[in-house]
Amino acid sequence: QVQLVESGGGLVQPGGSLRLSCAASGSSFSTYTINWYRQAPGKQRQWVASITTTGTGNYADSVKGRFTISRDNAKRTVFFQMNSLKPEDTAVYYCNTITPIGHYIWGQGTQVPVSS
């Protein structure tokens, strides 16, 4: 079964950039749609972006135009480039996928505090 590990989080100033990675283990990575979610302190986890098996990205309105999702199937990794970061982007970021039998797979999360 696929496992996901996020990395790349850290403190960043408003207006700054950060690139998160989601590395997958297991086979058939290229057949999975991968999602990014985030959970801000005291709030529910919310969907932020997805990338399909064909490389098409979809974004929440709150990040559209600032964040870019991409994938490298040879490296079994999805990247999440975050530009023009705002304090309201502060959250723990998780990558996620759903297996063919409907299991939700989550990584452990990576923290992104946006603060001066």
N, C-alpha and C positions, 0 to 999 in steps of 0.2 A: 504494500500500500504506500502511496506517496506520502512523504513528509516534507514540511516546509519550514525554512529557517530564515527569518528576517535579519538584516543588518544594515548599518549605515546611519542609524539615528544619532542624535546628539543636539546639544544646545546651538541655536543659530539665532542671529539677530534679525529683526524685522527687515524685510527686503532682501534677505539672503537666500541662498540656495542650498539644497541638500539632495543627495541621490541615495535612495533606499534600494536594497536588493532583496530578492526573495529567491533563495536557492532551494531546489527540489531534489529529493532523492527518490529512487524508484524508477521504474520504466514508464514509458508512454507519456512523458511530460508534454510532448508536443500535442497530445490529444486533449489536454485540459485547458479550459478557460480559467484564467487566474484573476482573482479580485483583490483589490486593496480596500480595507475598511479602516476606520479610525474611531477611537473612543476618547473623548475629552473628559477631563475630571468631572465627575458628577453627572455625566450624560450617557445616553445609550450609544452603543456602537452603531456607526452609520457607514453605509457604502460610499466609496469615494471614486473608484474607477475599476474598469475591467479590461482585459485584453483577451480576444478570442483566439482560437487555434490558428486563424489566418492572419493574426496580427492587428486586427481592428481594435482600436481603443474607444472606450466610452467613459464619459466623465460626469460626475455630479456638477451641477451648475456652479457650486461654490468654488470649484477648482479649475473649471474649464478655462483654457487659455494660459494657465499658470503651471499646471502639472502635466507631465507626459509619461505615459506608460509604454514600455517596450519589452520585447522578449528576445532571448538568444537561446533557441532550442538546443543547440550544440552544447551550451554550458548549463542547460537546465535552469536558467535563471530569468526572472522577470525584474526589470528595473523600473524605478519610479522617480523621475526627475522632478523635483519640486523647486520652482522658482518664485520670486516675489513673495516670499513667505510672510504671513501675517500672524499676529498674536493669536488670532482665532483658529489658526491651524495647529495650535498646540494640542497634542494628543498622543496616545499610544497607537501606532500604526501596525496593522496586522495584514498579512496576506492569507488568502483562503482559496480553496477550490472545493468542488463537489464531485465525488467519485461517480462512476456510472451507476452504482447501486444506491446513490443518494446520501452517502456519508459526507458530512461537512468536515473538512480538514483545515485546521488553523495552525499558524505558526505561533511562536511564543510572544511575538510583538516586539516592537522597538520604539523607544520613547523619542519624541521630537518636541522639545520645549522651544518656543519662539519668544525670545525676550531680549530686551536690551540690558 
